[in-house]
């Protein structure tokens, strides 16, 4: 009878290990799926805007040179700059490389 208890305990331990590993695998698969979705979104974003965003400050026009950037601790996109005159003016004032003056 003692051998059966050992076998049952070993089987229970194996089941527990299998369950734990299955849960870990499921969690990692969710992370992978999330990262794959983020990559797809970034690829779509990159391909979606072939024309550079521009913004006019005063009499000058500027092109937003990069699609995403951080400024004063916040993350922004080229669209954010094109739609926010105050942000664009701050970038010009800071002489940020994010905005490049368009010369004709």
ZAGU-280826 format. One record per residue (C-alpha): residue in one letter; x, y, z. Coordinates in nm, 3 decimals. Layout:
a; X; Y; Z .
...
//
This chain:
x; 0.000; 0.000; 0.000 .
x; 0.285; 0.235; 0.075 .
x; 0.402; 0.216; -0.287 .
x; 0.061; 0.333; -0.405 .
x; 0.076; 0.644; -0.183 .
x; 0.418; 0.730; -0.324 .
x; 0.291; 0.679; -0.677 .
x; -0.016; 0.890; -0.608 .
x; 0.197; 1.165; -0.452 .
x; 0.439; 1.161; -0.745 .
x; 0.147; 1.177; -0.989 .
x; -0.007; 1.467; -0.794 .
x; 0.328; 1.648; -0.798 .
x; 0.361; 1.594; -1.173 .
x; 0.007; 1.724; -1.227 .
x; 0.087; 2.031; -1.020 .
x; 0.407; 2.095; -1.218 .
x; 0.220; 2.049; -1.547 .
x; -0.053; 2.290; -1.434 .
x; 0.205; 2.548; -1.323 .
x; 0.396; 2.523; -1.650 .
x; 0.072; 2.548; -1.849 .
x; -0.018; 2.868; -1.663 .
x; 0.327; 3.012; -1.725 .
x; 0.299; 2.925; -2.094 .
x; -0.044; 3.086; -2.117 .
x; 0.085; 3.405; -1.953 .
x; 0.383; 3.420; -2.189 .
x; 0.159; 3.359; -2.490 .
x; -0.055; 3.657; -2.384 .
x; 0.257; 3.874; -2.359 .
x; 0.373; 3.758; -2.702 .
x; 0.030; 3.828; -2.854 .
x; 0.030; 4.175; -2.699 .
x; 0.377; 4.251; -2.835 .
x; 0.284; 4.119; -3.179 .
x; -0.022; 4.346; -3.181 .
x; 0.196; 4.642; -3.082 .
x; 0.443; 4.564; -3.362 .
x; 0.159; 4.540; -3.613 .
x; 0.019; 4.873; -3.491 .
x; 0.357; 5.043; -3.523 .
x; 0.406; 4.899; -3.873 .
x; 0.062; 5.022; -3.975 .
x; 0.134; 5.363; -3.823 .
x; 0.463; 5.383; -4.010 .
x; 0.302; 5.292; -4.342 .
x; -0.013; 5.496; -4.289 .
x; 0.149; 5.836; -4.310 .
x; 0.378; 5.863; -4.612 .
x; 0.332; 6.241; -4.620 .
x; 0.516; 6.420; -4.343 .
x; 0.311; 6.620; -4.095 .
x; 0.361; 6.995; -4.115 .
x; 0.278; 7.282; -3.884 .
x; 0.283; 7.658; -3.936 .
x; 0.420; 7.881; -3.661 .
x; 0.402; 8.248; -3.745 .
x; 0.513; 8.289; -4.104 .
x; 0.727; 7.974; -4.108 .
x; 0.626; 7.618; -4.189 .
x; 0.791; 7.320; -4.021 .
x; 0.795; 6.950; -4.094 .
x; 0.774; 6.707; -3.804 .
x; 1.090; 6.503; -3.860 .
x; 1.013; 6.196; -3.649 .
x; 0.690; 5.999; -3.592 .
x; 0.726; 5.969; -3.210 .
x; 0.932; 6.148; -2.949 .
x; 0.945; 6.243; -2.582 .
x; 0.935; 6.604; -2.469 .
x; 0.927; 6.723; -2.109 .
x; 0.854; 6.372; -1.985 .
x; 0.563; 6.303; -2.220 .
x; 0.538; 6.094; -2.536 .
x; 0.407; 6.265; -2.851 .
x; 0.338; 6.173; -3.212 .
x; 0.379; 6.381; -3.527 .
x; 0.000; 6.424; -3.532 .
x; 0.010; 6.565; -3.180 .
x; 0.249; 6.837; -3.295 .
x; 0.055; 6.912; -3.613 .
x; -0.266; 6.954; -3.411 .
x; -0.122; 7.148; -3.115 .
x; 0.009; 7.496; -3.196 .
x; 0.125; 7.554; -2.838 .
x; 0.334; 7.235; -2.839 .
x; 0.476; 7.320; -3.181 .
x; 0.567; 7.670; -3.064 .
x; 0.743; 7.526; -2.758 .
x; 0.944; 7.291; -2.980 .
x; 1.047; 7.582; -3.204 .
x; 1.142; 7.789; -2.901 .
x; 1.352; 7.501; -2.764 .
x; 1.512; 7.463; -3.109 .
x; 1.412; 7.098; -3.102 .
x; 1.527; 6.874; -3.384 .
x; 1.173; 6.739; -3.402 .
x; 1.070; 7.033; -3.621 .
x; 1.260; 7.118; -3.938 .
x; 1.188; 7.445; -4.115 .
x; 1.058; 7.404; -4.468 .
x; 1.245; 7.626; -4.710 .
x; 1.106; 7.695; -5.055 .
//
